[in-house]
Amino acid sequence: MKRKQVRIDMLQIVDDPRKVEDAYARQYDDLAGKVASLVSSRSGIIAEVGCGRGQLTIPLAKLLPRHRFNVVDKFTGAYSRTLTLLNKALSRAKLTRRVKVHKADYLDWLREEFSDKYVGVISSEFLPEIDSYELRMFLSECYRVVRHGGLTIHSFLSPIARNRRQKLMIEADSNPKWTKTPPKEWFSPRPDQVVSTLKRAEFRNLRVKRIKSNPIMRARAAEHLLESWDVKSSFWKKHRTRLVREGLEIPDWMIISGRKA
Ligand SMILES: C[S@@+](CC[C@H](N)C(=O)[O-])C[C@H]1O[C@@H](n2cnc3c(N)ncnc32)[C@H](O)[C@@H]1O
């Protein structure tokens, strides 16, 4: 197998499964930069819902050294190992004092938080975990706990594919025929639905940003990515030729934000 990683016209082709994690980490670094640019540099506490193993939390906390973070995740089921990974990553990054970890259901946890406490409530790849009913409850709780002038920011992979490779990735991760962990309602909510739900929750100054993702995972790198996303091996077998030749592409990142006036 030819192991290589090259850049062509901003597209990064990854064939080597050992490079998948790095390619992903770079995506989160970019994402953290965009999220940090929306947040005021004044100090305050940011809540993050569905923090996982800190993929966004850690690069973001490094970029916002004056902020403290309260992060929550249920760390169960397919994500049961992530608490240990998060704690290790926070220790390595020397962030354990600034990032407080809570193991809880997000809604139970948010409902216990005081109103107007946070300068921001954020999430990354959490909206794919919930459905439209929960989205409404979640965003109105975000509104309650954010202070006036504060923000809510949600990033997620776009459900709207720009090409065949992205379409295949979305199919693998959302069709119950292929994924071991089918979503409740969607791969991700449509951006216009998030915007209208934010509006309904009374957020103003709504912004939608799309970041074109660049990595294409091909061959064994695609197989590795599918495994890490809990996609059944039958998907690899069925699409093997295409996955080796064309690969999969991470859909674009959406960053949607709103301000509490
Ligand atoms: C796809 S992961 C996203 C992890 C990370 N934020 C990222 O950007 O990659 C979704 C996370 O949401 C968490 N989650 C799902 N449902 C939850 C709930 N009801 N309460 C708290 N966390 C939940 C999962 O445990 C998981 O860590």
The ligand as a MOL file (V3000), in Angstrom:
LIG
                    3D

  0  0  0     0  0            999 V3000
M  V30 BEGIN CTAB
M  V30 COUNTS 27 29 0 0 0
M  V30 BEGIN ATOM
M  V30 1 C -20.2580 13.1550 18.6360 0
M  V30 2 S -19.7450 13.3930 20.2680 0 CHG=1
M  V30 3 C -19.0350 15.0140 20.1810 0
M  V30 4 C -17.7970 15.1060 21.0220 0
M  V30 5 C -17.0060 16.4080 20.8670 0
M  V30 6 N -17.7230 17.5410 21.4020 0
M  V30 7 C -16.6280 16.6610 19.4340 0
M  V30 8 O -16.7030 17.8100 18.9920 0
M  V30 9 O -16.1970 15.7380 18.7430 0 CHG=-1
M  V30 10 C -21.2870 13.7230 21.1020 0
M  V30 11 C -21.1390 13.7740 22.6060 0
M  V30 12 O -22.4130 14.1150 23.1760 0
M  V30 13 C -22.5750 13.3650 24.3520 0
M  V30 14 N -24.0150 13.2470 24.6690 0
M  V30 15 C -24.9680 12.6500 23.9180 0
M  V30 16 N -26.1560 12.7300 24.5370 0
M  V30 17 C -25.9370 13.3740 25.7070 0
M  V30 18 C -26.7690 13.7370 26.7970 0
M  V30 19 N -28.0720 13.4330 26.8130 0
M  V30 20 N -26.2140 14.4040 27.8360 0
M  V30 21 C -24.8890 14.6950 27.8450 0
M  V30 22 N -24.0490 14.3680 26.8420 0
M  V30 23 C -24.5620 13.7030 25.7910 0
M  V30 24 C -21.9390 12.0140 24.0350 0
M  V30 25 O -21.6060 11.3100 25.2240 0
M  V30 26 C -20.7310 12.4450 23.2120 0
M  V30 27 O -19.5770 12.6110 23.9940 0
M  V30 END ATOM
M  V30 BEGIN BOND
M  V30 1 1 1 2
M  V30 2 1 2 3
M  V30 3 1 2 10
M  V30 4 1 3 4
M  V30 5 1 4 5
M  V30 6 1 5 6
M  V30 7 1 5 7
M  V30 8 2 7 8
M  V30 9 1 7 9
M  V30 10 1 10 11
M  V30 11 1 11 12
M  V30 12 1 11 26
M  V30 13 1 12 13
M  V30 14 1 13 14
M  V30 15 1 13 24
M  V30 16 1 14 15
M  V30 17 1 14 23
M  V30 18 2 15 16
M  V30 19 1 16 17
M  V30 20 1 17 18
M  V30 21 2 17 23
M  V30 22 1 18 19
M  V30 23 2 18 20
M  V30 24 1 20 21
M  V30 25 2 21 22
M  V30 26 1 22 23
M  V30 27 1 24 25
M  V30 28 1 24 26
M  V30 29 1 26 27
M  V30 END BOND
M  V30 END CTAB
M  END
